[in-house]
Amino acid sequence: MRSGRINRVFVIIAFAALAGCASAPAKIVPAGNDAYRLSVSGARYESQADTNSKALNIASDYCAKMGKHLMFRQSTESGDHSWDPKQEDLTFVCSGA
């Protein structure tokens, strides 16, 4: 009976540790002149292309909710080494149909 409790404690600790690795949802903020800025962090195992694609999908969904289309403005990537988590800072505009 006691080993069952210990196993449950280890499972709870493992889930808590994994939850800490999850990234926070991306926040889109106004950047002036009808533009928006979005910062997305990728997981350690993701490539820069994966992180870029994630940012573009979030921005595209944001514009689609307003009935508009995404227009790319600027992108800044970071992640010095292949094992570093990647970062994408995207500036975009939502244009009318």
Number of C-alpha atoms within 10 A of each C-alpha: 5 6 8 9 10 11 11 11 11 12 12 12 12 11 10 11 11 10 10 9 10 10 11 9 10 14 10 16 12 13 13 9 7 10 16 17 19 20 20 23 23 22 17 13 12 15 18 20 13 15 22 22 14 17 24 21 13 17 25 19 15 16 19 14 9 11 12 16 18 18 16 15 12 11 15 11 17 13 16 10 8 12 12 15 18 24 21 24 17 21 23 22 23 20 15 10 6
